[in-house]
Amino acid sequence: MIRCPKCGKMNQDSSRFCNECGATLPQTRIRCPKCGTMNPIGNVLCMVCNTRLLPLDMKLPEKPRPSEGMSGGVKGISLPSLSAKEGTPEPTTLPDWMLGLTPESAGGPESAAADLPDWLTDMLEETTEISGEEARDVEEPLAPQELPDWFSALTEEAPVSPETPAVEESLPDWLADMTENVPDRSQTPPVMTEPPAWTAAAPPAETFPSSWNQAEAPAFVPEANADLPDWLRSIADAPTLEEPQSPAGLPAWLLANADAPVPVEEPAAPELPAWLLQGAEEIPHLAPESVKPTAPSSLSFAQEPVREAEQDWLSGILPEESAPVSPAEAEPDWLSGIPFEEPEAAPEPAPPTEAVPDWLSGILIEEPEAAPEPTPPTEAVPDWLSGILIEEPEAAPEPTPPTEAVPDWLSGILIEEPEAAPEPTSPMEAMPDWLSGVVVDETKSAAVISEAPPVAEEMPDWLQGLTEQAVSPLTEAAGIPSSPVITEAPDWLAGLEEQEKERPAPGAPVPLSAGEPSEPESAMPGWLKDIVPPAESVSGIGAKAIVVEEESEVEAVEAALFGEAEVPEGPPIIEEAMPDWLKDLTPTEMPQSPVVEEIAPETLARAEVPAWLQGLRPPGTGPLPSLPEVGAAAPEVPGAEGQLARAEIPEWVQALRPAAAAEHAAESPLFPDLVETEGPLAGIVGVLPAAPGVDMPVDFEPVPLPEIPEFVVAHAQRWQQLLEQPRGIKRPVAQQRARSGEGEMATRWIVALVLLAVTILGLLFLGDMHLSQALSKPPIEHLSTAIQALEPGEPVVVAVEYGPAEAGEMTPIAEALVEHLQSRGVHITLVSTLPEGTGLAQGLFVTSDVSVQALYLPGSSSGIAVFLNDDLKDARLLVVLTSRTERLRWWMEQNNASHPNAPIPMGVGVSAAVGPQALPYLETPVVTGWLVGLPDAVAYREFRNARDISLNRQLDVLLLTHWAALGLLFFGLFYYLARGKKGAV
Amino acid sequence: MGNPEILELIGLIVGAVLTLIIFSYLLGDHILYRWVLALLVGCGAGYVMGMALRFLWWDWLEQARAAESPLLKIYYFIPLLLGILLLFKGFSSLKILGRLSALGNIPMAYLIGTGAAVTIAGALLGTLFPQIAATGKAMTLRDFPWGLLRGIAMLIGTISALLVFSARTKDRDGDVKPVMLWVRRFGEFFIIVALAAAFAGAITSGLTLWVERWAELFKTVFYFIRG
């Protein structure tokens, strides 16, 4: 059934238009053109014959608009399924807090700037187009389906240049911006790409790793970001690093939290950390001058195109110009670790690892190759990684066989001592602010790490720094106060720590202390060193998670990343095959992680949530709950052996932490001291719970339950008692006695045979026995008297209101009355409200010489009313012959209604079935007399001395059949009584 | 047309055969039985259609054609127009005519409105008031004491039977009020008696038809045997 959207009336499924109002009905089913099957709207193929239901170029219908007068909601409409491309929500359907984010709602890209906050607008004004000469080559752009969404989005409109990879163009803005101020940690600082404005303004260029800076970075064309949301587009159009960035250009939310203004220097060439360089050296196809980041081969990515694409998005973050940047200050370590492309002006080819991100290069073909001169790893490694890696800026990392099989990004987990890991001057300075707070400061790491609880030892180094407060030079430059770091490591990171502990370090373990030089053979980048305590070793992680064999790399990677305790079975790790940079990651000793609980909560500042971020909060929800006490210890992660130091979150990152949550954490009634216990956020305090905390509005008040009536409760209790009864106890269950087909047939045959016997024997052999005596009753006499009193020619109306099925019983009654009327010579008018009644009425006069014509009165009671008012004004008698109660009622009602003062006298003849029901109408003053069934018809004839033998015989046989039926009823009654309850239904 | 006696003979034979086929339902449902039922329904529908065309459409059209004044022609044309509009109600599933199905609501509204008005007036004046009066008149002292007792029984039975279907006899929880419990039981007894009487009348009608049919069959047989 289809409900009309206009009037709400239900119509059949096959109806196209409403029967009530004529409105077009939405089709809830589609008829198959081949087999005619009604299929649901969403089907493309018929579910019976697989015939295509929808044309190939058919557009999905629009939703019907409900009219104003619609009674209920939208009904009978089956919403068509939209494809992903068409499934873009309309701006009107978006919540309010998202309306401002979409280009459509914002009126398009042109008006996007008008809706941007001031700090973004300022950045837009400062943006300059990236020169196209530094556009990257796009060797083999990937097909969209091969790339993840974030890849494809980035590489969609990236300009193609023969020289520079196009992947750089598709770098996410937040990455591209990060490369603006990446410090040049490599010997050949590459060109940095245009960083996003929000990062260009806040962190200085020197805080970014130089490895981000790519000389071959493509021109960052604002037009390429036309499809991006406004808030990303503005970032994408941020100025390049070519222009000096002033602290004044920092957004307010960064300036407010920055400890000190970040000196903006010319962008330094990004440097790859040693551990990345080492891995890249072993990649044969990665020439120094065309270093391109590649995707891990062991992962289920595409091969080289994927790698390059993935590299491009990373290298694209790097600035175009390879402007020298002060190492360890211009770029964050974690950014420096991401590979980049060497700029054209680079005198020396950058090591392959420079262009290969850690997590990508490790999966590449790790064939031993002569590695180029390594770049200072500490300078190129982001700060958050420098603590893990033991940097070896000077010594050339020699490729080692074991490292071939070890993915770079996994090798980074191995705390390998760099061959020559110069102590970074200021790893914290090299780290971005948002990481500096996580990464353990050099100056403080040792002390803090030594105070770290055993739990921190189980965590990766770069995560361990999360538990320590860090001061980033960037934040200091920007004047952003240091913010507290996250003290609890997520499970997946903590799991790595446990895995590290389980395995011994294949190589010389390297302490993960930030900046502390480790053993020569484990070249840990400085940025990694800064994170990992020196005493701790992550060799266990590397040994456990990294598998030499290529086919198990994926599992190892995943195990290492996600803290899986199980190590894929395979050949043991061959240390010789491990790259040096991976070896360097292998810690020998894992310094203790800083004690989380010893960090005073008051030292952890809460970041101010910017207004634009606050605006993203869905309406109806309250402020985020405050974070629980910082001093809460992080949960122990199984498998982690505490060999990785926590990463230090830079202050500017900590500044992003919502300040309100921490302040009102204790006050919030919703999430008091809520600690997440599972998932990647396990151990983190203040994590918003699922639906109740998010969807429930601040002022939510549950609706009180209605009162349940007592009888409902009693019924429910009774049901419960019945259900709780053990099986052994017999429960009264109403069961329907199964009927046997044979018994029913036997009963039927018995009844039929008895009745047949009585009827046939009575009709054939009974003769005229006068078994029945038709008793004359007053109604019969009164009717006979009334007809006898009629004068000849007086109008009399005879209404024949029975059909052919009842003619066998009604014909004797009708013939008796009609014969009497004819004997009186009255004028008979035959009428009937039944079409077949007119034919039966004429059949009553077949034997007579009088030809009469019956009138058909259409319209049931309305026709009777018209007839009685117009055509029957002076009738003397109204004889109604009917076998249906409602017909009699119509005639009587209309007779009384049309002649309220003097209704027409009525004579009634009804069947035996109608008699008891019509009796209340018969015993009224209007009705002169009546006949009920065959006995009264015989009695009427007897009274008039017009006896009919055949009728008498039929009456006698009827009497016999009545006796037979009565006998059968009593027999059945006694039978079932004798059988007892079992036989009773 | 043909010889009436032959036609009558054919009618007798066909009637007898159809009667026997109907009686064969004793053996169970079968195709012949279904066929005869369909024949009965179809013949009745066809006869109704013929009667409607002959005594409604044809007579009305003849009168409309024979009308002299334009006003009289319009008088006869309006019901025809309403009847045509009513026909559109049966084409709601079609593409073009379906849009016109809403036009059938006009004559439908007229029919329902007038029928309701006539029915309500007749129910009030022809059933409600006379029945109330008849119920009261039953209590008469004419045939004392039996007449009075009969009237009292009729009055009590009528009122109690009506109360069986009334919601006033139940409380908020759905339970019957203790006071009305016995009244409802008394009314249910009268209802049972009335239904039993109706059932007995139906059995009588059925047996009457049964006997009448067998009588006709034997009459036909004797007609062929005796000539």
Interface residues (C-beta under 8 A of the other chain):
Chain A: N11 Q12 S14 S15 R16 F17 C18 N19 E20 C21 G22 P709 E710 F711 M745 R748 W749 A752 L755 T759 I760 L763 L764 G803 P804 A805 E806 G808 E809 P835 E836 T838 G839 L855 Y856 P858 G859 S860 S861 S862 A865 S883 R889 W890 M892 E893 Q894 N895 N896 A897 P900 S911 A912 A913 V914 G915 P916 Q917 P920 Y921 E923 T924 V926 G933 L934 S950 R953 Q954 V957 L958 T961 H962 A965
Chain B: L26 G28 L40 G44 Y47 V48 G50 M51 A52 F55 L56 K89 S92 S93 L94 K95 G98 R99 L100 S101 A102 L103 N105 T114 G115 V118 T119 A121 G122 A123 L125 G126 T127 P130 Q131 A134 D173 G174 D175 A194 A197 A198 A200 G201 A202 I203 T204 S205 L207 T208 L209 W210 V211 E212 R213 W214 A215 E216 F218
